[in-house]
């Protein structure tokens, strides 16, 4: 089955054509600057070749039409006709409490996603643009929504509730939802597959570390707690997001600086995190380079980052009364061996020991980096959210 996977942002479209029978990625690509000057599309073929196309792309429908034209073109195409696309799977950021699993898209689902715009104003509207574009361009092709929040719907109330008046939860749905669920689920399942384990018997902590970052406690195959909250701002220190902050600090800044809620929201989401503390960059590679040059703020941001990861791992070990496996994934988790080493050094009391030599050689590959004597396994597992979207889409469409 050929499944087109779409991940639409406000001005971008990530795509991948996936053959679920062979598990082959036929083509992958990214449309950037949708609706802006200088729009372009990059494709990557299975042989590694990259091709860039420039052109005016006014909206998501035009961008996806451009994608469909390229993947069926004589020169760059990987299928002969759009009829070979059997289904389209969409990443949808927020499913609220309504969506606990991936779902076939119909009119009722469309309306429900629209109602969730307030919970993810930067993401769900863009995701919906992709769905609407396929409605126009491939109206007969079934579509499936795969929600970032769905995996975390197994959390108990004691994990997802905030200590605010209960009426506000009932009225507005204010609670922890968590994100990166598709990634956390994939790496946990894949790690257990590699180890030959039954996931329903294991306690796992998954660290998705990238521009956005979250840590999840996975007990017996189900999410029982996660660091991101109602929005992706809570939890880990991230590239530009503050993560956990005393709420009184935010109101204090608003009063002292005379800023409104929108400006405060921008402050904690776009100007904080590693960028805000280091004053250098939101990119870990730039921060490491600055540390080597003796930049103390860069070093502080790095130390804070690693400590925050360790705090969540420690707290989730307590929540689950133990841990069998810690997983690192995401751009930083998969490639920044120094982060993995520094974080892991906090857990000698658990009998955790990594193979430092092997860890230093591991970049973006599935690897067990703990030593043979370690009482807790530590693994690097590259995430594959697109595969999970394609898998869920195939399962749902196959039952139609």
N, C-alpha and C positions, 0 to 999 in steps of 0.2 A: 504494500500500500504506500503510495506517495503522499506525504503529508507536508504541507507548507506551514512552517512555524513562524509566527509573527510576534514581535515585541515592539510595540509602538510607543515612542516617547513624544513629547510635545513638538519636537522638531527633528525627530529621527525615526527610522524604521529598521530594526534588525530583522533579518530573515534567514531561513534555512529550509532547504528542501530535503526531506528525510525519507529514505526508503526503509520502512519498518521491517520488511522481509529480510533484507540483507544487513540492516543496521548501518547502511551506508549514507553518509552525508553527500548528496549530489552536488550541492552548491550552497555557499553561505555568503552573506553580504550585509552591507549597511548603507542606508540612505541617510545623509546628513544635511542639515540646514534646510529642512522642509519649510517652505514658506518664507525663506530668507534669501538674501543675495548670496551667490556663490555656492548653490546647492550642488551636490555630487553624490554619486553612487559607486561603491567599491564592491566588487565580487571577488571571492576566492574559490578557485576550482579545486577539485580533489587532488590534483597534482601539485598544488601549492602556488600555482600562478595567480597573480593578482591583476585585475584590470580596473581602471578608474574611468568613470563616465561623468562628464560635466553636463549640466543642463538646467533649465528652469523647472523647478518643482514647486508648484504653488500650494498643494495640500496633500494630505495622505492618500486620497484616492488617486491622484496623479502619480504620486510616488510609487504606490503599489502597482499601478498600471505599467509604469516604467519597469519595475521588477519582473512582472509577468512577461513583458515583451522580451526582456533579456534572457530569461531562463527558457524561452521557447525559440530564441533566435537561431538562425542557421550557424552563425559563427561561434556564439558563446553559450548556446542553449544546452540543456541537459535532458530535456524532454521535447517531444515533437509537437505536442498540442496541450492546451490547457485542460483538455478532457482527461489527461493523465493525472491531474491533481485530484485525489480522492477525498481529501478533507483539509480543513485549515484549523490549526490550533493556535489560540491567542493567549499570551501571558496577560493576565489581568491582575493588577496589584492588590486591590482590596475587595474581598468578598463579604466583609462584615460577618454577622452571625447567620446570614441567610445561606451562604454557600460553604458547606463543610467538605465538599468534594468537587472535582472537576465536573463540568456540566455542559450538556448539549445546549447550544444557544438557540432560543426561540424568542418570540415577542415578549413573553413574561420575563425571561432572563435579561433581555435588553433593558426593560423598564427597571428591573431591580438594580442592574449595574448603574443606571442613570441616577437612581436614588442614593447611591453610595458615593456620589461625586464629592460630597462635603467631607467624607472621611479621607479621601485621597485626591484633593483638588489638582495636584500636579501630575497625577498618573492615570486615574481611571478615565477622565475625559479623553486623553490621548489613546488609551487602550480601546475605547469605544469608537474612536475615529477609524481604527484599523478594522473593527468589526463592520462598521457602516460601509467602508470601502469595499470589502469583500461582498457585502450585500448587493452592491452596485455592479461589481465586476464579475463575480462568480455566484450569481444568485441561487443556482441549483446545488452548490457544493455545501455539505454540512460543515458547521463550525462548532468548535468546542472552546469554552473558557476554562483556563487553568489558573487558579487563584493562588497568589503568593501566601495568602493567609490561611488557606484551607488546612494545611498540615497541622497548624497550631490549634485547630478547633477541638483537639482532644485535651487541651489543658484544663485542669480542674479550676473551679471558681476561685479557690484560694490563690491561684497563680495569676489569673487574668483580671481580677477585680482590683480597682484602686480604692484607697481609703478616703473617698469623697462621699457626700450624701447619696444614698442609694437611689434616690429619685432621679438624680442626674444620669445614672446608668440606664434606668428604665426609660427616661425621656429621650436621651440622645445617643445611647449605645456607647457611652464613654467607658472603655475597658482596654485591657491589653489584647491586641490581635496578633502581633508578631508578623515578620516578613521573612523573605528568603526561604520560605517553607519548601519550595520545590527543590532548592539546592540542598537544604539540610536533609530532606528525605532521600534524595539521590545518593549523597555521599555515605549516609548511614547504611543504606541498603547495599551499596557497592562495596563498602568496607567489609561488611559481614559476608558478602559473596566471596571476596578475595580470601578471607580468613576461614571460610567454610563454617561459619557460625550461624546459628539460628537467632535472628535478630530479636525474637520475642523473649529471649533469655538474657539479653545484654543491657548494660547501662552505658550509654554513649553520650559524650559531649562533643558537639560539632561547632567548630569555630569558622564561620564564613567571614573572611577578612579581605575586604577590598575597599573601594572608595566609600561604599556603605559597608557596615560590619554588624554582625550579630552572632550571639552564642546561644545554642539551644541544648537543653537537657532532653535526651531521648531515652525513655525507659520502656523496655519491652516493645520497641518499634513505634512508640507513640510520643509525640511532643508533650512534655509535662511542664515545661517552663521555657521562656525565651526572653532575650534582653530587649528587643525592640517592643514598643508599646502600641498605643492607639495609632501613632504615626511612626515613621522610621527614625525619628529624632532621638528617641530614648535609648539608653543602654551604653554601648561601646562608644569610645572616642572614635570619630571617623575622619575622613578627609577634610570635610568642611562643617560637619555636624558636631554639636557640642556633646551629645550623649547625655548621661546623667548629670543634672545640675539642680542644686537647691532652688526650688520654686521661688523662694524669697529673693534669691539673687536676681532672677529675671525681673520681678516687679521692682526691685531696687534700681536696677539699670534703667528701666522704663521711666521711673520717676526722676532720677538724677540726670539722665540724658534728654528727657522730654520727648521720648519717642512713642509712637503708637504701636498697636499690636502687630500690624503688618511689618513694620520696621524691625520689631523685636523678633518676629518669625524669621525674617531674612538674616538677622544677626546670628541666631542659633543654628540655622540650617546652611547658610552659605559663607559665613565669615568666621566661623569658630573651628572647633576640632583641631586637627594637626596644623592646618593653615593658621588659625588664630593664635595658637600657642607659639608655634615656631617662628611665625612671621616670614617664613621662607616659601613654603609650598604645601599643597595638600598631598603631594606625591611622596611616598616613602623613599623612593630612590633619591630624590632631591634632598630630603631630610638627612638621609645617611651621608650623602656627600658633604652637607653642611656640618654635620657632626665631626667628620674627619678633618674639617678645616677649623675645628675648635669652637663652633657656634654653640653657645650654652643653651639658648632657647630651643634650638633644634634637638639637643640632647634631652632637655626637659620634656619636650613633646613626645619623644620616643619612649622615655622611661614611663611617662604617664600612660601611654598607649599599651605597653606591655603589662603594666601593673593592672590596668582595667581588665584585660583579658584574663589574667591570673585570678583576679577577684571573682569573676563570673564562673570560671572553672571550679574554684574552691567552693563557691556557694552552691553550685549545682551538684557537686559531689555530695554535699551535705543534704540537699533536697532529695537525692536518690539513694542516700545512705551507701555511697560507693560509686566507683566508676571502673568500667572494664576497658574503655577505649576513648581516646581523645583524637579528634580528626581536625586537621588544618586544610582549609580550602579557600577559594577565591584568589584574586591576583596576588595579594600579600601572603596569604596562608600557603599558597602553592610554591612561591618563589623566594620569599624572604626567610632564608634559613636562620638568620640571626634572631629574628623575632621568635621563631619556633624554639630555638635553643634557650633564649632568655626567659620565655614564658615557662618552658618545661622545667627550668632550674628551680622553680618554686615548689615542686612537688616531690622532692626527695622523701618527705615523710610518708608518702603513699607507696614508696618503693618504685617510683617512676624513674627510669633512667633511659636517656636517648643515646643512640650511637652517633656521637658528634661528627665523626668522619663521614659516615653515610649521609647524615642530615645535611652537611655542607655541600654534598654533591647532588642533592635532590632539588630539581627545578621542574615543577609542573608534571611530575610523573607519579603514578600510583606506587607508593613505597612505604614499607613499614620502617620507621626511623627509630623505634625504641630498640634497646639492646635485648639480647636473648634472655637476660636475667631480670628484665623489668617486670614488675608486677602489674603495670598498666600498659597496655599497648598504645602507641602513638603512631598515627599514619598521616601521610599526605595523600589526599584523593582529589584530583581535579574535578571540579563540578561539571555537570552537564545538564543544565536546566532544559535545554532544547530537546534533548532525548526524552526527558520526563514528560514534557508537553506533548511530544509526538506519541509517546507510549500511551498516555491517558486518552489522547484523541483517538488513537486506533482502537482502544478497548471500547470506548463509547460508541464510535461509528460502526464497529463490527456487529454491535447488537441491534442496529436499526433494522 
